[in-house]
Amino acid sequence: MNQANKKYVSKYQDSHHKKWPVGTKGIWVNEKESGRYSLIHEEISLPAAVLRQSSLTNNLNWMQQFARHHQVQLAPHGKTTMTPALFEQQLAAGAWGITVATAPQAEVAVEAGAKHILMANQLVGKANIAMVRRLQQQHAVTFYCCVDSAENARQLSQAFEQGSQPLHVLIEYGVPGGRCGCRSEQDVVALAETIHTLPGLILCGIEVYEGVIHGANAEADIRAFLASAINTVEHLTERQLITRSQPVITGAGSAWYDVVAESFADHPHLLAIIRPGCYLIHDTGIYQDAQANVMARAERNQGATCDLGGDLESALEIWAYVISRPEPGKAVIGMGKRDVAFDAGLPIPERGYRNGHTLDIDGLKAIAIMDQHTFVEVPEGHDLSVGDMIAFSTSHPCLTFDKWRYLCVADEDYNVSQWVETLF
Amino acid sequence: MNQANKKYVSKYQDSHHKKWPVGTKGIWVNEKESGRYSLIHEEISLPAAVLRQSSLTNNLNWMQQFARHHQVQLAPHGKTTMTPALFEQQLAAGAWGITVATAPQAEVAVEAGAKHILMANQLVGKANIAMVRRLQQQHAVTFYCCVDSAENARQLSQAFEQGSQPLHVLIEYGVPGGRCGCRSEQDVVALAETIHTLPGLILCGIEVYEGVIHGANAEADIRAFLASAINTVEHLTERQLITRSQPVITGAGSAWYDVVAESFADHPHLLAIIRPGCYLIHDTGIYQDAQANVMARAERNQGATCDLGGDLESALEIWAYVISRPEPGKAVIGMGKRDVAFDAGLPIPERGYRNGHTLDIDGLKAIAIMDQHTFVEVPEGHDLSVGDMIAFSTSHPCLTFDKWRYLCVADEDYNVSQWVETLF
């Protein structure tokens, strides 16, 4: 996409582009006057990635309501979808900003209209730093990034002391054996003292990612870690190493956002931000399990999540054909690692279709995946045939999204009149 | 890309587009008069995917020479790179055509100029069939696809009997426990008899994929299977179920192409086509191992491969920054599952750079990967620092390519003046 004249607008929303792009999988259709294409009646090339709008809307509102209920701000992690049209929906629903992992992702979030960008990662390297400086110069945007070393703080200071705008930084606080982040309160304080001496940087608060804490005592360990993070922010504020009126505290992936929000809730003087990403798409695998844990904790703790009603729904499916029935008990599906995540469980057959009608697919199970093929086990006696369609749900939405340039947005009858474009 | 006005031409080769695309990772640069950007001097945003042109050229020529030497045609599998600029190089070097796995991939190969498209897969579904019919109508192209069931043959016949051009089909011959394909010579013959009765289809030969044959006797089993496939083509020709002057026999992924080419070599009356895909990019993992086996077989058999001289080279690297040194012995790299294949081994640190100079990285090893991060083990005493760059080689090029929209093409000094665009 070209910044100057097109931003990221999908070709499907752009009247100047009537042709379908060459070779873009999952969208080829014979052009219809109605602009409405039926998946069930095979008007779209499969495999295709399909988002159910009703589930997207449900998830969008559910999480925004959750954040409001807990009086925390929501900055959805954009890395999951990298889909500007979805960022726009998240911002319109009330998101404070968009979280990103890299400088190029920050560009996309800014173009989608985010006014607050939280880069929950380190900003490293000349070109990446230059990209962020340009964003700050050209847009009315507040950009935050993480720092966990004096080395990186000095690199950033050197770059930003020359510009008109300083860089807002958060110290990343981590845990031993975890990912990035200072390993102790003492290290955080020492780094804050260093940052205090460096021009071009404004220390705004602390960032954590609790998702690296595992084990039998994960919940208690996470609560203790969050308490320590909040305690450290307050200490830094007392010492005037943080001077802004609302110091930032931010955490939460998609598995423990409830615990994080609860921990932040009693600190109204802080700008508390949660950053779940997968909630918008959800899945029927690892994030369904994580959400079940959220709900179980809510019941146990009589937490506010219970009062919200409803729950997240899996919004993403991959539709594909049975392309071969080479042996009894085995079907080969025209869908592979090129189309769907496979790192946290294989895709799950949800519904079948044949000649425009639903098809019973009870007992079908994906057992192996290759670049362009998936093997499905077929129960004895099932007449699954070449040409039958299967809609698969997935586990780990992030890794599916980056396989697609366009995803179909479908209504309840699996009619598609809109495509959204990804910008990975 | 828009078919009508742009084909697949990269924005970087298009004088009408001077701006860099928003948020496209690995390409952001401050525009320079020279159009030449140094990776080592950090003029390109990392992570970035980098192709060494010299290795690409070496691999291109090596495999084309191999095919010529064995008097087989080369139809490189396009699914590996899905990069039209690389398809063009393969065709210019003498490739007979391009192999694809899906109808959208066929569109891209045709747009890149391929006159023969070998879809080494089943063509299933109304929209996919319509796409191929349109290709045949709009381009002077010969399209072949595989069939392994009477069901699919009937579906294709129904679609193609209405058009002006018939569909060229190959019967896929497979092995018990394998992927697609008829499981015996008898099944192949029975399907050929069915196809013979169906209008709109022309049976042209047999397709195999020997890469699903594993085990201690793999080589012998593959040779026996290939002999059976050739025998069956000849039987079908004798019975006039295949009537073209040069019946097609095609096989070969990237691991056994030597054995396949040798098996085909003594049958000059056949149009023998090999379809390796990964050779152009190669790797330092599974395909390096496979190629070592090719070379060992050549030595053992005094095969023609020995006479060629040279060998394939790994042409692809991912460059990324050290973004955190949170603990002794651990570095976090700004590169993750979003950037590099991880299904057949983790990326391998090859070279390091600091402030424009090389850096010794002996003993560094990737030990885990997340969406946006890789953990690297650092030997005691190594002063690896935040901001250092590491160039990683990879295993399984296919799964890395589909993470990128643009890949840098670098010279021997890692200067980049060209980007190639992928079209997944």
Interface residues (C-beta under 8 A of the other chain):
Chain A: M1 N2 Q3 A4 K7 Y8 K11 H17 K19 W20 P21 V22 G23 T24 K25 G26 W28 V29 N30 E42 E43 I44 S45 L46 P47 K79 M82 A101 T102 A103 P104 Q105 A106 E107 V108 E111 N121 Q122 V124 G125 K126 A127 N128 A130 M131 D148 S149 E151 N152 Q155 E172 G174 P176 G177 G178 R179 C180 G181 C182 R183 Y321 V322 I323 S324 R325 P326 E327 V332 G334 K337 R338 F342 D343 M370 D371 Q372 H373 F375 S385 V386 G387 M389 C398 L399 D402 K403 R405 L423 F424
Chain B: M1 N2 Q3 A4 K7 Y8 K11 H17 K19 W20 P21 V22 G23 T24 K25 G26 W28 V29 N30 E42 E43 I44 S45 L46 K79 M82 A101 T102 A103 P104 Q105 A106 E107 V108 E111 N121 Q122 V124 G125 K126 A127 N128 A130 M131 D148 S149 E151 N152 Q155 E172 G174 P176 G177 G178 R179 C180 G181 C182 R183 Y321 V322 I323 S324 R325 P326 E327 V332 G334 K337 R338 F342 D343 M370 D371 Q372 H373 F375 S385 V386 G387 M389 C398 L399 D402 K403 R405 L423 F424
